[in-house]
């Protein structure tokens, strides 16, 4: 659209007295605008007070010129509403920064010479924080100070000096002089504003937000940013309180309060309900505030788990919520467009007389505002407002209804508990009734407080109905009791189930089908939070994405233990979610197994980083050398189960000679290279296996290293190569066919991969290789017996035999070396060494291996319901069909064993 400067200036002079006076007062600016030189006009406005010594006057001149230039550009169509709000917010940042400098300089004259003010911090909240200021907005900063760096006179206490500066800042910006004002300043968003000083120390503010802040303060900080003064210190403070604003676990007390705040927007509005004279564009039904709160409500609920939702501005927040699937794309587009248009009309109201108003005027004043915007009359303006607010109000109505439904206790159930129990197939309904009544008599520590009992009573009818519909209702009750017994607190669990009834189905599946998941949930009920997101049934991303999620932010986590906790939290959540995906048949177990491997690889990568950094502080680093982690077994092959250990070998590049260098690190003690990497490897193993406050992680198995448990934990590349060429047993070379470098620089990875490849391609005597393999398999069979009919690993003809057969061919033919067994089988089939039937056989048995770890952990035939889910996961129509297909797969392995190794393999 071409900017219409003549029309804009004509309307401004005719309908906006404030703008008419400003243009008359600043003819040079008016001339630029008449010529359509928009950017030049803005640049001129920025320096309108540059030659004025008095900061009060200088800021007021700049503000007047800036408001006029932006308003005319806005009316002309040269500046979109987003640009206007951004420019006004930037003006507020500059003005607040100048006021801070002036306030300090007045007391400490030399302080104004500093390039960056220190010690006094302004945080922008509300529309200022979101960079969405309107023409006549207040600004709502929170003023903080650092007692250690705040400039002050020697005799002034830091707190006393900060209060003096705060009073001056407010006066500089807000006082209405002959030149007008800059911004009205409202400091009531500060902690405990009724009793607290105008400026708060960083420590006091941090204590408040960590211990006693209210839900509305969380909502306010969604839009907070460090805008003026000591901006770096302000950013550090915001990073420190990030866990207060963005909570990973749902806090249902907070969600109740969100529901009340949402409804209160409507309840507190006293103006006309339908657009017309007196209707408030900000507070009325379907107004600006409802769009903002629509976005912020969803952000508060979901933003703790999804950083992409942490947008300060309203339209980007709506777009992010739509992209994440929390709201529809249509809602985001409609609300976003309505927001921009309502903000534009709000600007027209305020341009007239530079008043902070949001209400439509009446009579000729309404017609005047309408004509300023280009409408024929006030009726046309009201008609558009009605259309916009109806679109917003309808969507906000749905939000209020949803939030009311999510408030614990907002729904009631009918019918007595005995009648409800009698509807289902429980073995002994009367005995169950007595057990249920005993749940709240102190038997379970989770149900000893009145609040917990009240939350539990609210979900009890739905809980009994969900468990009663389970394939094994009595088994479901037992698992529920185990969950109650193992959990230290379950109020949030109860409220989550009430707020999200669809979770009952997933919870019942966990309780009735997957004992390992039920046990994990009993220890960490908050894991159920992971299922509320739309992405709960999506496979996790690649290793790099997972590692990023496991790395703590520097500002939030400072010590090594917290870094390890972060790895455990993310790993635990991902593994639990993958388990739920498996029993929900959301993905092929092959994909689940690959995802479990990616999670483990990311955990190893981040644990190595954290351990290496902490270790370097104590012992320095070894020049031209690094720790490298080699994965073997299922980890190396890239398909793990929920019960898999981490089979790894620690190696280090470079020479074993010399020692670490401390540089300028204090209290650093150098170590010899071999000792250095062995101790570092021990630390990494501990990082991956030792329980912390967030629980355990993995079992680490390093017995595949050179010389097994008798050898050093970490050896150099050269030592490893020498051992593999001169001393390794055949089974060690077989294990090496599954080797994959998990951690190390590109150069180190390339060097180690070449070394492994060289070992594997070594010529071997086929007869001796065959005898060694058969001896090893017989020895294993004698000491490791199958655990049940579903043991897809150890039963003869199952995965162990298939792996032995594949590794024999790989080493004999020196081909098809790929750590993934399925890929290696495909290559051997393509080269004519294996029949095609072994590919599907492998896939079936891997699916069984992955799924049975959750659905039949003892590898015996599970209950019918779990057996049916296991069969479905393996692509079979029933448990009987699965057993039949498993038998055929083992027989196919036996046939190839006979053909290739010339010996029988009994599969019965």
Secondary structure as UniProt FT lines:
FT   HELIX           5..15
FT   HELIX           17..25
FT   HELIX           27..34
FT   TURN            35..36
FT   HELIX           38..46
FT   TURN            47..51
FT   HELIX           55..76
FT   HELIX           81..107
FT   HELIX           109..113
FT   STRAND          120..124
FT   HELIX           126..129
FT   TURN            130..131
FT   TURN            135..136
FT   STRAND          138..139
FT   STRAND          142..145
FT   TURN            147..149
FT   TURN            154..155
FT   HELIX           158..174
FT   TURN            178..179
FT   STRAND          184..185
FT   TURN            188..189
FT   TURN            191..195
FT   STRAND          199..201
FT   HELIX           202..211
FT   HELIX           215..221
FT   TURN            222..223
FT   STRAND          225..229
FT   HELIX           231..240
FT   HELIX           242..245
FT   HELIX           252..267
FT   TURN            277..278
FT   TURN            281..283
FT   TURN            285..286
FT   HELIX           288..302
FT   TURN            303..305
FT   HELIX           307..309
FT   HELIX           314..323
FT   TURN            324..325
FT   HELIX           329..353
FT   HELIX           363..373
FT   HELIX           378..406
FT   TURN            408..409
FT   HELIX           417..422
FT   HELIX           429..438
FT   HELIX           439..443
FT   HELIX           445..447
FT   HELIX           450..468
FT   TURN            471..472
FT   HELIX           473..486
FT   HELIX           491..499
FT   TURN            501..502
FT   HELIX           503..513
FT   HELIX           515..523
FT   HELIX           525..531
FT   HELIX           534..537
FT   HELIX           543..550
FT   TURN            554..556
FT   HELIX           560..583
FT   TURN            584..585
FT   HELIX           589..619
FT   TURN            623..624
FT   STRAND          627..631
FT   HELIX           633..637
FT   TURN            642..643
FT   STRAND          646..652
FT   TURN            663..664
FT   TURN            666..667
FT   HELIX           673..689
FT   TURN            693..694
FT   STRAND          700..701
FT   TURN            703..704
FT   TURN            706..707
FT   HELIX           708..710
FT   STRAND          714..716
FT   HELIX           717..726
FT   HELIX           730..736
FT   TURN            737..738
FT   STRAND          740..743
FT   HELIX           746..760
FT   HELIX           766..783
FT   TURN            789..790
FT   TURN            792..794
FT   TURN            796..797
FT   HELIX           799..813
FT   HELIX           821..830
FT   TURN            831..832
FT   HELIX           837..855
FT   TURN            857..858
FT   HELIX           864..873
FT   TURN            874..875
FT   HELIX           879..901
//
